[in-house]
Amino acid sequence: MSSRRTDPLTLEVVDLIGTVVTRYHEEYEQAAAQHSLTGAQARVLALLAAQPTPMRRIAQSLRCEPSNVTGIVDRLEARGLVERRPDPADRRVKIAAATEEGRATARRLRDALDFAREPLAGLSDEERTSLRDLLRRMLGVTDGA
């Protein structure tokens, strides 16, 4: 099994995935900067645009300390992109949620990430579906997630 992890094909695939990740992060940082956001602020905003989230869960998602999330949310809140609300289930817990402007900004950020759109457009529906399914399988994501 260990020979499979170090065979030339596996090493090339790992390198290609690394290149994709690097390009994604570079473009994400550039898109964030165009909206006067840091990459971390943009990631939190994208998370909150999907659904309101408790502060502790944001920290877990980003794999950082809750105090870091507090500072990020403070800056997003000051710009009117995020608001804090008490959790209806536990009023001691604060939930951060994107405002309408925050959701619109998150959409513009997502739409600006086009480094992969053109190459993906060159693939057939079947090829894109296969790529999606393989990536889901690598990540352990079940169907429909």
Residue frames as qw, qx, qy, qz and C-alpha x, y, z in Angstrom:
[[0.000, 0.885, 0.466, 0.000, 0.00, 0.00, 0.00],
 [0.310, -0.775, 0.078, 0.545, 2.81, 2.45, 0.79],
 [0.407, -0.053, 0.573, 0.709, 4.18, 2.05, -2.76],
 [0.161, 0.699, 0.620, 0.317, 0.85, 3.42, -4.03],
 [0.210, -0.920, -0.207, 0.256, 1.34, 6.56, -1.97],
 [0.288, -0.706, 0.361, 0.537, 4.73, 7.23, -3.54],
 [0.628, 0.300, 0.591, 0.407, 4.21, 6.03, -7.09],
 [0.226, -0.048, 0.258, 0.938, 4.86, 8.69, -9.77],
 [0.158, -0.523, -0.602, -0.583, 1.19, 9.02, -10.74],
 [0.453, -0.729, -0.490, 0.152, 0.08, 9.62, -7.14],
 [0.444, -0.427, -0.052, 0.786, 2.88, 12.14, -6.61],
 [0.119, 0.181, 0.421, 0.881, 1.90, 13.98, -9.80],
 [0.292, -0.659, -0.600, -0.347, -1.76, 14.11, -8.74],
 [0.495, -0.664, -0.348, 0.439, -0.76, 15.43, -5.31],
 [0.344, -0.209, 0.154, 0.902, 1.38, 18.13, -6.98],
 [0.040, -0.387, -0.549, -0.739, -1.49, 19.08, -9.31],
 [0.394, -0.735, -0.551, -0.033, -3.92, 19.35, -6.39],
 [0.481, -0.521, -0.160, 0.687, -1.38, 21.56, -4.64],
 [0.207, 0.051, 0.343, 0.915, -1.16, 23.81, -7.69],
 [0.218, -0.597, -0.599, -0.487, -4.96, 24.12, -7.86],
 [0.487, -0.709, -0.433, 0.271, -5.11, 24.99, -4.14],
 [0.422, -0.323, 0.029, 0.847, -2.37, 27.60, -4.52],
 [0.051, 0.262, 0.458, 0.848, -4.10, 29.25, -7.49],
 [0.339, -0.685, -0.606, -0.222, -7.42, 29.22, -5.65],
 [0.488, -0.655, -0.309, 0.488, -5.92, 30.91, -2.58],
 [0.321, -0.126, 0.196, 0.918, -4.09, 33.52, -4.69],
 [0.097, -0.409, -0.530, -0.736, -7.25, 34.42, -6.57],
 [0.434, -0.693, -0.575, 0.018, -9.34, 34.38, -3.38],
 [0.448, -0.498, -0.173, 0.722, -6.93, 36.83, -1.73],
 [0.152, 0.048, 0.347, 0.924, -7.04, 39.10, -4.82],
 [0.255, -0.559, -0.619, -0.490, -10.85, 39.01, -4.94],
 [0.478, -0.671, -0.475, 0.309, -11.02, 39.75, -1.21],
 [0.382, -0.309, -0.001, 0.871, -8.62, 42.68, -1.57],
 [0.017, 0.321, 0.481, 0.815, -10.83, 44.17, -4.31],
 [0.441, -0.686, -0.466, -0.344, -13.54, 44.39, -1.62],
 [0.044, -0.662, 0.439, -0.607, -11.07, 45.71, 0.99],
 [0.880, -0.386, 0.111, -0.254, -11.25, 42.41, 2.87],
 [0.161, -0.533, 0.830, 0.028, -8.59, 40.03, 4.06],
 [0.470, 0.083, -0.830, -0.290, -8.78, 36.42, 2.94],
 [0.132, -0.175, -0.876, 0.429, -9.91, 35.42, 6.45],
 [0.316, 0.317, 0.306, -0.840, -12.66, 38.04, 6.44],
 [0.525, 0.244, -0.478, -0.660, -13.82, 36.86, 3.02],
 [0.366, -0.006, -0.930, -0.024, -13.91, 33.22, 4.19],
 [0.049, 0.277, 0.728, -0.625, -15.96, 34.14, 7.28],
 [0.408, 0.333, 0.005, -0.850, -18.31, 36.22, 5.15],
 [0.492, 0.151, -0.718, -0.469, -18.80, 33.32, 2.70],
 [0.224, -0.127, -0.932, 0.256, -19.54, 30.97, 5.59],
 [0.138, 0.365, 0.548, -0.740, -22.07, 33.37, 7.10],
 [0.417, 0.261, -0.305, -0.815, -23.69, 34.10, 3.74],
 [0.403, -0.024, -0.881, -0.245, -24.51, 30.39, 3.54],
 [0.587, -0.584, -0.539, -0.157, -26.11, 30.37, 7.01],
 [0.306, -0.793, 0.285, -0.443, -25.95, 32.16, 10.35],
 [0.808, 0.075, -0.527, 0.253, -23.35, 30.40, 12.50],
 [0.623, -0.775, -0.048, 0.094, -22.33, 30.43, 16.18],
 [0.072, 0.899, -0.431, 0.036, -18.99, 32.10, 16.77],
 [0.571, -0.449, 0.687, 0.012, -17.42, 28.92, 18.17],
 [0.813, 0.309, 0.489, 0.072, -18.43, 26.93, 15.09],
 [0.449, 0.884, -0.130, 0.034, -16.87, 29.58, 12.84],
 [0.211, -0.760, 0.614, -0.026, -13.60, 29.13, 14.74],
 [0.732, -0.108, 0.673, 0.016, -13.85, 25.35, 14.35],
 [0.738, 0.622, 0.262, 0.018, -14.51, 25.67, 10.60],
 [0.347, 0.886, -0.269, 0.152, -11.49, 27.95, 10.15],
 [0.877, -0.117, -0.283, 0.371, -9.38, 25.94, 12.61],
 [0.258, 0.477, -0.264, 0.798, -8.49, 29.03, 14.61],
 [0.192, -0.231, -0.670, 0.679, -9.00, 30.48, 18.06],
 [0.010, -0.775, -0.631, -0.027, -12.42, 31.98, 18.90],
 [0.221, -0.751, -0.075, 0.618, -10.70, 35.28, 19.78],
 [0.220, -0.158, 0.556, 0.786, -9.47, 35.55, 16.18],
 [0.034, 0.516, 0.771, 0.372, -13.03, 35.07, 14.92],
 [0.159, -0.802, -0.438, 0.373, -14.25, 37.78, 17.28],
 [0.198, -0.559, 0.215, 0.776, -11.85, 40.29, 15.70],
 [0.120, 0.089, 0.736, 0.660, -12.79, 39.25, 12.17],
 [0.060, -0.659, -0.738, -0.130, -16.52, 39.48, 12.92],
 [0.196, -0.729, -0.236, 0.611, -15.99, 42.86, 14.65],
 [0.130, -0.355, 0.407, 0.832, -14.43, 44.27, 11.46],
 [0.006, -0.292, -0.807, -0.514, -17.13, 42.78, 9.22],
 [0.138, -0.723, -0.650, 0.190, -19.83, 44.11, 11.56],
 [0.181, -0.615, -0.033, 0.767, -18.27, 47.60, 11.51],
 [0.005, -0.171, 0.575, 0.800, -18.62, 47.57, 7.71],
 [0.624, 0.208, 0.171, -0.734, -22.27, 46.48, 7.87],
 [0.505, 0.281, -0.738, -0.348, -21.58, 43.09, 6.31],
 [0.500, -0.152, -0.839, 0.148, -22.34, 40.98, 9.39],
 [0.442, -0.560, 0.142, -0.687, -24.52, 41.24, 12.47],
 [0.156, 0.086, -0.916, 0.360, -24.54, 39.37, 15.77],
 [0.645, -0.348, -0.223, -0.643, -27.72, 37.85, 17.16],
 [0.457, -0.322, 0.733, -0.387, -28.52, 35.83, 20.24],
 [0.231, 0.020, -0.939, -0.253, -29.10, 32.14, 19.50],
 [0.627, -0.307, -0.146, -0.701, -32.84, 31.47, 19.94],
 [0.854, -0.165, -0.494, -0.016, -31.99, 28.06, 21.47],
 [0.695, -0.416, -0.273, 0.519, -29.43, 29.47, 23.95],
 [0.092, 0.974, 0.116, 0.169, -29.37, 33.22, 24.47],
 [0.545, -0.714, 0.293, 0.327, -25.86, 32.98, 25.97],
 [0.633, 0.023, 0.553, 0.541, -24.56, 31.97, 22.53],
 [0.222, 0.704, -0.105, -0.667, -23.96, 34.60, 19.86],
 [0.695, 0.371, 0.557, 0.263, -24.70, 33.80, 16.24],
 [0.059, -0.497, 0.308, 0.809, -23.08, 35.79, 13.45],
 [0.560, 0.553, 0.616, 0.039, -25.12, 36.32, 10.30],
 [0.299, 0.069, 0.385, 0.870, -24.44, 38.07, 7.02],
 [0.283, 0.569, 0.275, -0.721, -26.53, 41.14, 6.33],
 [0.688, 0.651, 0.314, -0.071, -28.11, 41.65, 2.91],
 [0.262, 0.895, -0.356, -0.069, -25.05, 43.69, 1.90],
 [0.399, -0.516, 0.757, 0.026, -22.82, 40.95, 3.28],
 [0.741, 0.229, 0.632, -0.007, -24.61, 38.30, 1.20],
 [0.567, 0.821, 0.055, -0.052, -24.30, 40.48, -1.91],
 [0.008, -0.826, 0.561, 0.053, -20.58, 40.99, -1.25],
 [0.588, -0.247, 0.770, 0.015, -20.10, 37.24, -0.73],
 [0.748, 0.516, 0.417, -0.029, -21.84, 36.60, -4.09],
 [0.378, 0.899, -0.217, -0.039, -19.58, 39.11, -5.85],
 [0.294, -0.646, 0.703, 0.033, -16.53, 37.47, -4.25],
 [0.711, 0.049, 0.701, 0.005, -17.64, 34.00, -5.36],
 [0.660, 0.711, 0.241, -0.044, -18.39, 35.27, -8.86],
 [0.136, 0.901, -0.401, -0.097, -14.89, 36.78, -9.09],
 [0.508, -0.415, 0.749, 0.089, -13.27, 33.37, -8.59],
 [0.803, 0.503, 0.037, -0.318, -13.03, 32.28, -12.17],
 [0.048, -0.626, 0.745, 0.225, -9.55, 30.70, -12.52],
 [0.324, -0.034, 0.944, 0.050, -11.15, 27.26, -12.91],
 [0.574, 0.517, 0.387, -0.503, -14.33, 28.25, -14.77],
 [0.480, 0.656, -0.391, -0.432, -12.76, 28.50, -18.21],
 [0.113, 0.341, -0.929, -0.094, -10.86, 25.20, -18.01],
 [0.364, 0.180, 0.842, -0.354, -13.94, 23.51, -16.51],
 [0.576, 0.561, 0.120, -0.582, -16.09, 24.90, -19.32],
 [0.375, 0.533, -0.670, -0.356, -13.82, 23.00, -21.73],
 [0.109, -0.078, 0.983, -0.123, -14.84, 19.73, -20.11],
 [0.423, -0.289, -0.669, -0.539, -17.98, 17.86, -21.02],
 [0.642, -0.477, 0.088, -0.594, -20.82, 17.49, -18.52],
 [0.963, -0.117, -0.242, 0.009, -19.74, 13.89, -18.05],
 [0.623, 0.288, -0.396, 0.610, -16.14, 14.88, -17.33],
 [0.153, -0.505, 0.286, -0.800, -17.20, 17.59, -14.84],
 [0.830, -0.366, -0.048, -0.419, -19.53, 15.11, -13.14],
 [0.908, 0.028, -0.331, 0.257, -16.71, 12.54, -12.91],
 [0.348, 0.408, -0.385, 0.751, -14.34, 15.15, -11.50],
 [0.459, -0.500, 0.160, -0.716, -16.93, 16.26, -8.94],
 [0.931, -0.252, -0.147, -0.218, -17.64, 12.68, -7.92],
 [0.787, 0.168, -0.385, 0.451, -13.94, 11.86, -7.56],
 [0.092, 0.466, -0.354, 0.806, -13.32, 14.97, -5.45],
 [0.681, -0.443, 0.054, -0.580, -16.31, 14.13, -3.24],
 [0.958, -0.092, -0.270, 0.037, -15.00, 10.59, -2.85],
 [0.559, 0.327, -0.418, 0.637, -11.53, 11.85, -1.92],
 [0.134, -0.418, 0.314, -0.842, -13.09, 14.14, 0.68],
 [0.095, -0.188, -0.930, 0.301, -15.45, 11.47, 2.03],
 [0.381, 0.169, 0.139, -0.898, -18.52, 13.50, 1.09],
 [0.392, 0.284, 0.872, -0.066, -21.66, 11.46, 0.59],
 [0.137, 0.397, 0.646, 0.637, -23.98, 11.89, -2.40],
 [0.149, -0.792, -0.490, -0.333, -26.12, 15.00, -2.44],
 [0.503, -0.646, -0.249, 0.517, -23.97, 16.89, 0.05]]
